[in-house]
Amino acid sequence: MSDHEPGRPQGSVPHIPAGKVAQDPVEEWQPASKREPLFNLSSCVILFIALCVGIHLIRTQILSADADSQLVIRTAFIPIFYSGKYGFDVFSITAPITYSLLHGSFIHLGVNLVWLAAFGSPLATRLGCVRFALFWAATSVAGAALFYAFNPTLLAPLVGASGAISGMMGAAGRFGFQIDRHTVPSGFWGRPLTIAEALSSKQVLVFLGVWAVINLATGFLGAGPGDEGRIAWEAHFGGFLVGFFALPLFLSRASRMA
């Protein structure tokens, strides 16, 4: 990191291995679906991956150092620019979102894309591309807002999709990590858990605890040798909180009851 009891999705037919028969004599057997593709990703997530990779390649392989600096100044989130001393322009509005498409290194980019594929694809499949894009924007803004709350005079830029991806992790917790493997691409299914249900689930609580400890540890201690700047744990928590608590706002009425 979001009413129907957990179980097999309605309308699905279990696969029956060769030589077996259905237990219910009136159940109609259907052949297994075609083989799942190698990359079971939402087309929307593929688009975001391509966008992040393309931007990073342009920055590192095409732009000069000066041009890249100008790009970062305009599109990264730089807290001190919101102090009232630097004016206000269109980039002041867009930077709390566009920073999520920039990355500090290929390692930073690669790690984020792995988590985006894992948590973003099932969420995008459930929400649809437009709602997923709105979710991305909202969790990015939330990440930037909490980062600003702790670092209002910081001149260093905040970059990376981690705030949005943390929001997707929070949403996964609201779905109880239930994924329908019968659809291609796979998506979260079932109604989202209420806050009370989610916080009563041992699986969700363990995930929340481990996630929080890892993010705080890497934020204060660093991820390891060769770090380029500290981990922005504030942005992670900002995105996660919105993804966890506000998930139902991004679901259609029908999807909330699915």
ChimeraX attribute file (.defattr): number of C-alpha atoms within 10 A of each C-alpha:
attribute: neighborCount
match mode: 1-to-1
recipient: residues
	/A:1	31
	/A:2	34
	/A:3	12
	/A:4	13
	/A:5	9
	/A:6	13
	/A:7	10
	/A:8	13
	/A:9	17
	/A:10	9
	/A:11	6
	/A:12	10
	/A:13	16
	/A:14	13
	/A:15	13
	/A:16	13
	/A:17	10
	/A:18	7
	/A:19	5
	/A:20	7
	/A:21	11
	/A:22	13
	/A:23	7
	/A:24	7
	/A:25	8
	/A:26	7
	/A:27	10
	/A:28	8
	/A:29	13
	/A:30	10
	/A:31	11
	/A:32	11
	/A:33	10
	/A:34	6
	/A:35	7
	/A:36	13
	/A:37	9
	/A:38	6
	/A:39	10
	/A:40	17
	/A:41	20
	/A:42	22
	/A:43	15
	/A:44	18
	/A:45	23
	/A:46	17
	/A:47	12
	/A:48	18
	/A:49	20
	/A:50	13
	/A:51	14
	/A:52	21
	/A:53	19
	/A:54	13
	/A:55	15
	/A:56	19
	/A:57	13
	/A:58	12
	/A:59	19
	/A:60	13
	/A:61	9
	/A:62	11
	/A:63	13
	/A:64	12
	/A:65	11
	/A:66	9
	/A:67	12
	/A:68	15
	/A:69	14
	/A:70	12
	/A:71	14
	/A:72	20
	/A:73	17
	/A:74	18
	/A:75	24
	/A:76	27
	/A:77	31
	/A:78	26
	/A:79	22
	/A:80	17
	/A:81	17
	/A:82	15
	/A:83	11
	/A:84	8
	/A:85	8
	/A:86	10
	/A:87	9
	/A:88	11
	/A:89	9
	/A:90	8
	/A:91	15
	/A:92	18
	/A:93	12
	/A:94	16
	/A:95	22
	/A:96	25
	/A:97	25
	/A:98	21
	/A:99	24
	/A:100	27
	/A:101	22
	/A:102	24
	/A:103	23
	/A:104	14
	/A:105	12
	/A:106	13
	/A:107	11
	/A:108	17
	/A:109	20
	/A:110	15
	/A:111	11
	/A:112	21
	/A:113	23
	/A:114	12
	/A:115	17
	/A:116	24
	/A:117	20
	/A:118	16
	/A:119	24
	/A:120	31
	/A:121	25
	/A:122	29
	/A:123	30
	/A:124	26
	/A:125	22
	/A:126	24
	/A:127	22
	/A:128	17
	/A:129	17
	/A:130	12
	/A:131	17
	/A:132	22
	/A:133	15
	/A:134	13
	/A:135	27
	/A:136	25
	/A:137	20
	/A:138	22
	/A:139	32
	/A:140	32
	/A:141	26
	/A:142	27
	/A:143	32
	/A:144	28
	/A:145	20
	/A:146	19
	/A:147	24
	/A:148	20
	/A:149	11
	/A:150	12
	/A:151	15
	/A:152	16
	/A:153	14
	/A:154	15
	/A:155	12
	/A:156	14
	/A:157	15
	/A:158	28
	/A:159	26
	/A:160	24
	/A:161	29
	/A:162	30
	/A:163	34
	/A:164	32
	/A:165	28
	/A:166	31
	/A:167	34
	/A:168	33
	/A:169	29
	/A:170	30
	/A:171	30
	/A:172	25
	/A:173	27
	/A:174	28
	/A:175	25
	/A:176	22
	/A:177	20
	/A:178	18
	/A:179	18
	/A:180	19
	/A:181	15
	/A:182	16
	/A:183	15
	/A:184	16
	/A:185	19
	/A:186	20
	/A:187	23
	/A:188	26
	/A:189	26
	/A:190	24
	/A:191	21
	/A:192	28
	/A:193	20
	/A:194	14
	/A:195	13
	/A:196	8
	/A:197	12
	/A:198	19
	/A:199	16
	/A:200	12
	/A:201	14
	/A:202	10
	/A:203	13
	/A:204	20
	/A:205	14
	/A:206	12
	/A:207	16
	/A:208	17
	/A:209	10
	/A:210	11
	/A:211	19
	/A:212	15
	/A:213	12
	/A:214	12
	/A:215	19
	/A:216	17
	/A:217	14
	/A:218	15
	/A:219	16
	/A:220	12
	/A:221	11
	/A:222	16
	/A:223	16
	/A:224	8
	/A:225	6
	/A:226	7
	/A:227	11
	/A:228	12
	/A:229	11
	/A:230	12
	/A:231	20
	/A:232	22
	/A:233	21
	/A:234	23
	/A:235	29
	/A:236	30
	/A:237	26
	/A:238	23
	/A:239	33
	/A:240	31
	/A:241	21
	/A:242	25
	/A:243	32
	/A:244	23
	/A:245	17
	/A:246	19
	/A:247	23
	/A:248	19
	/A:249	13
	/A:250	19
	/A:251	19
	/A:252	14
	/A:253	10
	/A:254	9
	/A:255	17
	/A:256	19
	/A:257	12
	/A:258	15
